[in-house]
Amino acid sequence: MEDFQEKDNQSKENQELFRHICGDIIGHDPPCLQ
């Protein structure tokens, strides 16, 4: 159960990081997330 929670948090961080990088490249809300 704890491993699942930790994995879920990790996935969330990765998604935020990806959004930040994608936003920097495109210059606004990244369409690649849709």
C-alpha positions in Angstrom: 0.0 0.0 0.0 2.8 2.4 0.9 4.7 1.5 -2.3 1.6 2.3 -4.3 1.2 5.7 -2.6 4.9 6.5 -3.2 4.7 5.5 -6.8 1.6 7.7 -7.3 3.4 10.7 -5.8 6.4 10.0 -8.1 4.1 9.9 -11.1 2.5 13.2 -10.1 6.0 14.8 -9.7 7.0 13.5 -13.1 3.8 14.9 -14.7 4.4 18.3 -13.2 8.0 18.3 -14.4 7.0 17.3 -17.9 4.4 20.1 -17.9 7.0 22.6 -16.8 9.5 21.4 -19.5 6.9 21.2 -22.2 5.6 24.7 -21.3 9.1 26.2 -21.5 9.6 24.7 -25.0 6.3 25.8 -26.4 6.0 29.1 -24.5 2.5 28.4 -23.1 0.2 25.6 -21.9 1.6 22.6 -23.7 -0.9 21.0 -26.2 1.2 17.7 -25.8 -0.6 17.1 -22.5 -4.0 16.9 -24.1 
